[in-house]
Amino acid sequence: MAVSVVGAVSMALLAVQFGLQPILYKEFAAGVTSTSALVVACELCKLAIAFVVLAASGELRGVLKTWELRQSLRASGLPACTYAVQNVLVQVSYQHLPPIVFNLVNQTKLLWTALFVFLLLGKRFSALQCVAMLVLLSAAVLLSLAKDSGRDGDRDSDSAPPASFELGLLPVLLASILSGVGAAITQQSMQVHKRDPALVTIELSVYGSVFLALPLLWSALSASLVAGSRRPSAAGAPEGVDTALVASLFDGWDALTLLPVATNALGGLLVGTVTKHVGGVLKSFALICGIAFTAFVESAVYGAVLPADVYVAAVLVALSLFLYSAFPYKEPRVAAGVAAAAGAADETAKAKKTQ
């Protein structure tokens, strides 16, 4: 199936957004002390933009009339749950694996996405498209290793954590599988069930915020109980929210911090649009293109020297995208001939009946 104009433009915009996002965070949100507050702000902004898009398109009233909780939980609640669990598993695994092993296994989520897209949607891939995905996986690993080497400097191998199966390999493998499951379910809800990308973005944002807020609330409650048991409250002092604690959540914020918040929210909408028009596999192509774009922008802006791995990865990304787009899956000639013969037989039978 050829990529539509909307799909191609959305992929390009997503790659640019995903590539610029780390730089925008570094420039305008580096002083933010509370990451959780930043994430919540991004989700709220994403909700607001998605509602505006639905209202501007005239679909808001129709969506509200036909919306069902059960369908929403199945189509968006389950992927949001898989993403939340995936993030926890990745954090655990990263602490118990050497970077090269972690990056290699973590990037297999592209292959798991293709597998579950085949299982849930019946989409087939040609042999060269499978080769393209393997080439893209290699490029992603090279980019991840280049990023880690730049971050860690000349760290020797003795400081790398030993490989652990239970706490390292197994969690990152499960995270990659869950990533593929979530991407395939989201693609199915948009392409098969024809759900609106903005609506799916809203649902994923709401459910994701719930999964994010639960551990934060539990931690805050536990800390409050511990603090309350250790120090007696002053007589007559009103009990309630600690205003100083709330204010500290926004330490390091200014007006420009809203820029990466807004671009992150727009990225969420672009992910939905790309998934609907071209699918989860090509979405991975766009994201990995964005990683390569980040490296080149950082080199231009900060004067960073790019390792050879980045240039090799860029060539591999271009090659994989060409192979995937130029050699789509085609039905075998025998099957196509049988289908054509069956259609001709039906036409002949209809012609005889009309005579």
C-alpha positions as CSV (number, residue, x, y, z in Angstrom):
1,M,0.0,0.0,0.0
2,A,1.4,3.4,-1.0
3,V,2.0,6.0,1.6
4,S,-0.5,8.8,1.4
5,V,0.5,12.5,1.3
6,V,-0.9,13.0,4.8
7,G,1.1,10.0,6.1
8,A,4.3,11.1,4.5
9,V,4.0,14.7,5.8
10,S,3.1,13.5,9.3
11,M,6.1,11.2,9.3
12,A,8.4,14.1,8.4
13,L,6.9,16.3,11.0
14,L,7.1,13.6,13.6
15,A,10.8,13.0,12.8
16,V,11.6,16.7,13.1
17,Q,9.6,17.1,16.4
18,F,11.1,13.9,17.9
19,G,14.6,15.1,16.9
20,L,14.2,18.6,18.3
21,Q,12.5,17.7,21.5
22,P,15.6,16.8,23.5
23,I,17.3,20.0,22.4
24,L,14.2,22.1,23.4
25,Y,14.1,20.4,26.8
26,K,17.9,21.1,27.3
27,E,17.5,24.8,26.3
28,F,14.2,25.7,28.0
29,A,13.5,23.1,30.7
30,A,16.9,22.2,32.1
31,G,16.2,24.0,35.3
32,V,13.0,22.3,36.1
33,T,13.3,20.3,39.3
34,S,10.2,18.2,39.2
35,T,10.1,15.9,36.2
36,S,6.6,14.6,37.2
37,A,5.2,18.2,37.1
38,L,6.7,18.5,33.6
39,V,5.1,15.3,32.4
40,V,1.7,16.2,33.9
41,A,1.9,19.6,32.1
42,C,2.6,17.9,28.8
43,E,-0.4,15.6,29.2
44,L,-2.7,18.5,30.1
45,C,-1.4,20.4,27.1
46,K,-1.9,17.3,24.9
47,L,-5.5,17.1,26.1
48,A,-6.2,20.7,25.4
49,I,-4.8,20.6,21.9
50,A,-6.6,17.3,21.1
51,F,-9.9,18.8,22.2
52,V,-9.3,21.9,20.1
53,V,-8.5,19.7,17.0
54,L,-11.7,17.7,17.6
55,A,-13.8,20.8,18.0
56,A,-12.3,22.5,14.9
57,S,-12.9,19.4,12.8
58,G,-16.6,19.3,13.8
59,E,-16.2,15.8,15.2
60,L,-16.4,16.5,18.9
61,R,-20.2,16.2,19.2
62,G,-20.4,13.0,17.2
63,V,-17.5,11.5,19.2
64,L,-19.1,12.3,22.5
65,K,-22.4,10.7,21.4
66,T,-20.8,7.4,20.2
67,W,-18.1,7.1,22.9
68,E,-18.3,4.0,25.0
69,L,-16.2,3.2,28.1
70,R,-15.8,-0.5,27.3
71,Q,-14.6,0.2,23.8
72,S,-12.3,3.0,25.1
73,L,-10.7,0.8,27.7
74,R,-10.1,-2.0,25.2
75,A,-8.7,0.3,22.5
76,S,-6.8,2.8,24.6
77,G,-6.7,1.7,28.2
78,L,-4.8,-1.5,27.4
79,P,-2.1,0.2,25.4
80,A,-1.7,2.9,28.1
81,C,-1.3,0.1,30.6
82,T,1.3,-1.6,28.5
83,Y,3.2,1.7,28.1
84,A,3.2,2.3,31.8
85,V,4.5,-1.2,32.6
86,Q,7.0,-0.9,29.8
87,N,8.6,2.3,31.3
88,V,9.1,0.6,34.6
89,L,10.6,-2.5,33.1
90,V,13.0,-0.4,31.0
91,Q,14.2,1.5,34.1
92,V,14.8,-1.8,36.0
93,S,16.6,-3.4,33.0
94,Y,18.9,-0.4,32.3
95,Q,20.4,-0.7,35.8
96,H,21.2,-4.4,35.3
97,L,22.5,-4.7,31.8
98,P,25.6,-3.3,29.9
99,P,24.5,-0.6,27.5
100,I,25.3,-2.6,24.3
101,V,23.1,-5.5,25.5
102,F,20.3,-3.2,26.6
103,N,20.2,-1.2,23.4
104,L,20.3,-4.3,21.2
105,V,17.3,-6.0,23.0
106,N,15.4,-2.7,23.5
107,Q,15.4,-1.9,19.7
108,T,13.8,-5.3,18.9
109,K,10.4,-3.5,19.7
110,L,10.3,-2.7,16.0
111,L,10.3,-6.4,15.2
112,W,7.7,-7.1,17.9
113,T,5.5,-4.3,16.4
114,A,5.7,-5.9,13.0
115,L,4.8,-9.3,14.5
116,F,1.7,-8.1,16.4
117,V,0.6,-6.0,13.4
118,F,0.7,-9.2,11.4
119,L,-1.2,-11.2,14.1
120,L,-3.9,-8.6,14.9
121,L,-4.3,-6.9,11.5
122,G,-3.1,-9.6,9.1
123,K,-0.7,-7.2,7.4
124,R,2.0,-9.1,5.5
125,F,5.6,-8.0,4.8
126,S,7.8,-8.8,1.9
127,A,11.2,-10.4,2.4
128,L,13.0,-7.1,1.6
129,Q,10.7,-5.2,4.0
130,C,11.9,-7.7,6.7
131,V,15.5,-7.0,5.7
132,A,14.7,-3.3,5.9
133,M,13.5,-3.7,9.5
134,L,16.7,-5.5,10.4
135,V,18.7,-2.7,8.8
136,L,16.7,-0.1,10.7
137,L,17.2,-2.1,14.0
138,S,21.0,-2.0,13.3
139,A,20.9,1.8,12.8
140,A,18.9,2.3,16.0
141,V,21.5,0.3,18.0
142,L,24.3,2.3,16.5
143,L,22.6,5.6,17.3
144,S,21.8,4.5,20.9
145,L,25.5,3.4,21.4
146,A,26.7,6.7,20.0
147,K,24.4,8.6,22.4
148,D,25.5,6.5,25.4
149,S,29.2,6.9,24.5
150,G,28.8,10.7,24.4
151,R,26.9,10.7,27.7
152,D,29.2,8.4,29.6
153,G,32.5,9.6,28.2
154,D,35.4,7.2,28.5
155,R,33.7,5.0,31.1
156,D,35.6,1.7,31.2
157,S,33.9,-1.7,30.9
158,D,34.5,-2.5,34.6
159,S,31.9,0.1,35.7
160,A,29.2,-1.5,33.5
161,P,26.7,-3.6,35.4
162,P,26.9,-7.3,34.9
163,A,24.3,-8.9,32.7
164,S,21.4,-10.3,34.7
165,F,18.6,-12.4,33.2
166,E,15.9,-11.9,35.8
167,L,16.5,-8.2,36.3
168,G,18.1,-7.3,33.0
169,L,17.3,-9.3,29.9
170,L,13.8,-10.5,30.9
171,P,12.5,-7.0,31.8
172,V,13.8,-5.3,28.6
173,L,12.5,-8.2,26.4
174,L,9.1,-8.0,28.1
175,A,9.1,-4.2,27.6
176,S,9.9,-4.6,23.9
177,I,7.0,-7.1,23.5
178,L,4.6,-4.8,25.4
179,S,5.7,-2.0,23.1
180,G,4.7,-4.1,20.1
181,V,1.4,-5.1,21.6
182,G,0.5,-1.5,22.4
183,A,1.4,-0.2,19.0
184,A,-0.5,-2.9,17.2
185,I,-3.7,-2.4,19.3
186,T,-3.5,1.3,18.7
187,Q,-3.1,0.8,15.0
188,Q,-6.0,-1.6,15.0
189,S,-8.3,0.8,16.8
190,M,-7.5,3.6,14.3
191,Q,-7.3,1.6,11.0
192,V,-9.9,-1.1,11.6
193,H,-12.3,0.5,14.0
194,K,-11.8,3.9,12.4
195,R,-11.3,5.7,15.7
196,D,-10.3,9.4,15.5
197,P,-6.5,10.0,16.2
198,A,-7.3,13.0,18.4
199,L,-9.8,10.9,20.5
200,V,-7.3,8.1,20.9
201,T,-4.7,10.7,21.9
202,I,-7.1,12.1,24.6
203,E,-7.8,8.6,25.9
204,L,-4.1,7.5,26.0
205,S,-3.3,10.8,27.8
206,V,-6.0,10.3,30.4
207,Y,-5.2,6.7,31.1
208,G,-1.5,7.3,31.0
209,S,-1.9,10.1,33.5
210,V,-3.9,7.8,35.8
211,F,-1.1,5.2,35.7
212,L,1.5,8.0,36.3
213,A,-0.4,9.6,39.2
214,L,-1.1,6.4,41.2
215,P,2.5,5.8,42.2
216,L,3.1,9.5,42.8
217,L,0.0,9.7,45.1
218,W,1.1,6.5,46.9
219,S,4.6,8.0,47.5
220,A,3.2,11.3,48.7
221,L,0.8,9.5,51.0
222,S,3.5,7.3,52.4
223,A,5.9,10.3,52.9
224,S,3.1,12.2,54.6
225,L,2.3,9.4,57.0
226,V,6.0,8.9,57.9
227,A,6.5,12.6,58.4
228,G,3.3,12.9,60.5
229,S,4.4,10.0,62.8
230,R,7.9,11.5,63.3
231,R,6.8,15.1,64.3
232,P,3.8,16.2,66.3
233,S,1.6,18.7,64.6
234,A,1.3,22.1,66.2
235,A,-1.8,22.8,68.2
236,G,-4.4,24.4,66.1
237,A,-2.4,24.1,63.0
238,P,-4.6,23.4,60.0
239,E,-3.9,20.2,58.2
240,G,-3.9,20.2,54.5
241,V,-1.7,20.5,51.5
242,D,1.8,21.8,52.0
243,T,1.9,24.9,49.9
244,A,5.6,25.0,49.9
245,L,5.7,21.5,48.5
246,V,3.3,22.4,45.7
247,A,5.3,25.5,44.9
248,S,8.5,23.6,44.7
249,L,7.0,21.5,41.9
250,F,7.3,24.5,39.6
251,D,10.9,25.5,40.5
252,G,12.8,26.4,37.4
253,W,9.8,27.2,35.3
254,D,9.4,30.3,33.1
255,A,7.4,31.3,30.1
256,L,9.7,29.5,27.6
257,T,9.3,26.2,29.5
258,L,5.9,26.0,27.8
259,L,7.6,25.7,24.4
260,P,8.9,22.1,24.9
261,V,5.6,21.3,26.7
262,A,3.6,22.4,23.6
263,T,5.9,20.6,21.1
264,N,5.7,17.4,23.2
265,A,1.9,17.6,23.1
266,L,1.9,18.2,19.3
267,G,4.2,15.1,19.0
268,G,1.5,13.0,20.7
269,L,-1.0,14.1,18.1
270,L,1.5,13.4,15.3
271,V,2.1,9.9,16.6
272,G,-1.7,9.2,16.4
273,T,-1.9,10.6,12.9
274,V,1.1,8.6,11.7
275,T,-0.2,5.4,13.2
276,K,-3.6,5.9,11.5
277,H,-2.2,6.7,8.0
278,V,0.9,4.5,7.8
279,G,1.0,2.2,10.8
280,G,3.2,1.4,13.7
281,V,6.1,0.1,11.8
282,L,6.7,3.2,9.7
283,K,6.1,5.2,12.9
284,S,9.3,3.5,14.2
285,F,11.1,4.6,11.0
286,A,10.1,8.2,11.7
287,L,11.2,8.1,15.3
288,I,14.6,6.6,14.5
289,C,15.0,9.2,11.7
290,G,14.3,11.7,14.5
291,I,17.1,10.3,16.7
292,A,19.6,10.7,13.8
293,F,18.2,14.3,13.2
294,T,19.0,15.1,16.9
295,A,22.6,14.1,16.5
296,F,23.1,16.4,13.4
297,V,21.3,19.3,15.0
298,E,23.4,19.0,18.2
299,S,26.5,19.0,16.0
300,A,25.4,22.2,14.3
301,V,24.2,24.0,17.4
302,Y,26.7,22.9,20.0
303,G,29.6,22.0,17.8
304,A,29.6,18.4,19.0
305,V,31.9,16.0,17.0
306,L,29.8,13.2,15.6
307,P,31.2,9.7,15.8
308,A,31.4,7.6,12.7
309,D,28.6,5.5,14.0
310,V,26.1,8.3,13.5
311,Y,27.0,8.7,9.8
312,V,26.8,4.9,9.3
313,A,23.4,4.9,11.0
314,A,22.1,7.7,8.9
315,V,23.0,5.7,5.7
316,L,21.4,2.6,7.2
317,V,18.2,4.5,8.0
318,A,18.0,5.9,4.4
319,L,18.6,2.4,3.0
320,S,16.0,0.8,5.2
321,L,13.4,3.4,4.4
322,F,14.0,2.9,0.6
323,L,13.8,-0.9,0.9
324,Y,10.7,-0.8,2.9
325,S,8.9,1.7,0.6
326,A,10.1,0.4,-2.7
327,F,9.4,-3.3,-2.2
328,P,6.0,-3.8,-0.5
329,Y,4.3,-7.2,-0.1
330,K,2.5,-8.5,-3.2
331,E,0.1,-11.3,-3.4
332,P,1.5,-14.5,-5.0
333,R,0.6,-14.8,-8.7
334,V,-1.2,-18.1,-8.2
335,A,-3.4,-16.6,-5.6
336,A,-4.0,-13.5,-7.7
337,G,-4.8,-15.7,-10.7
338,V,-7.3,-17.8,-8.6
339,A,-9.0,-14.6,-7.4
340,A,-9.2,-13.3,-11.0
341,A,-10.6,-16.6,-12.3
342,A,-13.2,-16.6,-9.5
343,G,-14.2,-13.1,-10.3
344,A,-14.5,-14.0,-14.0
345,A,-16.7,-17.0,-13.2
346,D,-19.0,-14.8,-11.1
347,E,-19.4,-12.4,-13.9
348,T,-20.1,-15.2,-16.4
349,A,-22.8,-16.7,-14.0
350,K,-24.4,-13.3,-13.7
351,A,-24.4,-12.8,-17.4
352,K,-26.1,-16.2,-18.0
353,K,-28.8,-15.3,-15.4
354,T,-29.7,-12.1,-17.1
355,Q,-30.1,-13.8,-20.5
